Amino acid sequence: MIEKLKKLNNEKYDFDLKTKICILVFIFVFSSVIGWIYEELFCLIMDGELVKRGFLYGVYLPVYGLGAVFIVLLLKRFKSKPILFFILVMLVTGVLEYIAGVLLYEIYHKTWWSYEGLFLNIDGYVCFRSVFTFGIGGLILIYLIEPLICKLVLKMKKRNVEIINLFMVGVILLDFGLTLLFRNTI
């Protein structure tokens, strides 16, 4: 298993710009869905109940997808230094989570999550536990998920990759539009 992971991480891919964008869309959507599942399970374990997370209708949290895209675009070059990479992921995702929390509060006048009372929290928007978890997620993303997505894209017909991407982007944009129109009035 370790040898397979090493091989997977040592493969180099030379994708054109359009394919790179498609890979980022796959990473965004995958991470958004995994983030939603993680939060649902976390709340179920901690609070004993399922609570629909996020402000969109769909089963995804775009802040996780955005964080994953930032990790790939900004931090992948530090992949060969796992400890530095882990720390940088914690920093970047912590800043992103803080900004997202503040923006959502300013736009909707509602606190979507609160880490008040938790270790090293900053205004309740970020805490050590959340950024540590994001650090672990970043390691999984960069050493396992992103290489697997690249390998999958290589096996697919380019046209199919583009069609799937357009569909995913369309669904999320439709959800954003419907959410802004009907669900979360400002």
Solvent accessible surface area in square Angstrom, and as a share of the most:
residue,aa,sasa,rsa
1,M,168,0.75
2,I,113,0.57
3,E,123,0.55
4,K,150,0.64
5,L,52,0.26
6,K,112,0.47
7,K,134,0.57
8,L,14,0.07
9,N,29,0.15
10,N,108,0.55
11,E,57,0.26
12,K,178,0.76
13,Y,55,0.21
14,D,145,0.75
15,F,28,0.11
16,D,71,0.37
17,L,128,0.64
18,K,118,0.50
19,T,14,0.08
20,K,101,0.43
21,I,90,0.46
22,C,10,0.06
23,I,9,0.04
24,L,33,0.16
25,V,28,0.16
26,F,25,0.10
27,I,0,0.00
28,F,44,0.18
29,V,24,0.14
30,F,83,0.35
31,S,15,0.09
32,S,1,0.00
33,V,44,0.25
34,I,82,0.42
35,G,2,0.02
36,W,47,0.16
37,I,73,0.37
38,Y,74,0.28
39,E,32,0.14
40,E,13,0.06
41,L,93,0.47
42,F,56,0.23
43,C,15,0.09
44,L,71,0.36
45,I,138,0.70
46,M,119,0.53
47,D,93,0.48
48,G,59,0.57
49,E,97,0.43
50,L,120,0.60
51,V,63,0.36
52,K,83,0.35
53,R,48,0.18
54,G,22,0.21
55,F,33,0.14
56,L,2,0.01
57,Y,103,0.39
58,G,17,0.16
59,V,76,0.44
60,Y,20,0.08
61,L,13,0.07
62,P,20,0.12
63,V,47,0.27
64,Y,39,0.15
65,G,0,0.00
66,L,73,0.36
67,G,4,0.04
68,A,7,0.05
69,V,21,0.12
70,F,68,0.28
71,I,8,0.04
72,V,17,0.10
73,L,108,0.54
74,L,82,0.41
75,L,9,0.04
76,K,76,0.32
77,R,181,0.66
78,F,58,0.24
79,K,35,0.15
80,S,98,0.63
81,K,118,0.50
82,P,70,0.44
83,I,135,0.69
84,L,69,0.34
85,F,0,0.00
86,F,37,0.15
87,I,94,0.48
88,L,37,0.18
89,V,0,0.00
90,M,35,0.16
91,L,110,0.54
92,V,31,0.18
93,T,11,0.06
94,G,8,0.08
95,V,80,0.46
96,L,20,0.10
97,E,12,0.06
98,Y,66,0.25
99,I,86,0.44
100,A,16,0.13
101,G,5,0.05
102,V,48,0.28
103,L,95,0.47
104,L,26,0.13
105,Y,92,0.35
106,E,105,0.47
107,I,72,0.37
108,Y,29,0.11
109,H,133,0.59
110,K,103,0.44
111,T,70,0.41
112,W,44,0.16
113,W,46,0.16
114,S,67,0.43
115,Y,26,0.10
116,E,117,0.52
117,G,77,0.74
118,L,68,0.34
119,F,141,0.59
120,L,114,0.57
121,N,48,0.24
122,I,100,0.51
123,D,92,0.48
124,G,3,0.03
125,Y,30,0.11
126,V,9,0.05
127,C,2,0.01
128,F,78,0.33
129,R,89,0.33
130,S,6,0.04
131,V,17,0.09
132,F,87,0.36
133,T,39,0.23
134,F,33,0.14
135,G,0,0.00
136,I,75,0.38
137,G,35,0.34
138,G,1,0.01
139,L,49,0.24
140,I,86,0.44
141,L,11,0.06
142,I,0,0.00
143,Y,54,0.21
144,L,62,0.31
145,I,29,0.15
146,E,8,0.04
147,P,4,0.02
148,L,83,0.41
149,I,18,0.09
150,C,8,0.05
151,K,65,0.27
152,L,94,0.47
153,V,7,0.04
154,L,103,0.51
155,K,156,0.66
156,M,49,0.22
157,K,148,0.63
158,K,98,0.41
159,R,152,0.56
160,N,67,0.34
161,V,3,0.02
162,E,27,0.12
163,I,86,0.44
164,I,67,0.34
165,N,8,0.04
166,L,126,0.63
167,F,140,0.58
168,M,32,0.14
169,V,57,0.33
170,G,35,0.34
171,V,61,0.35
172,I,15,0.08
173,L,115,0.57
174,L,116,0.58
175,D,10,0.05
176,F,61,0.25
177,G,30,0.29
178,L,67,0.33
179,T,1,0.00
180,L,97,0.48
181,L,125,0.62
182,F,142,0.59
183,R,86,0.31
184,N,23,0.12
185,T,104,0.60
186,I,148,0.75
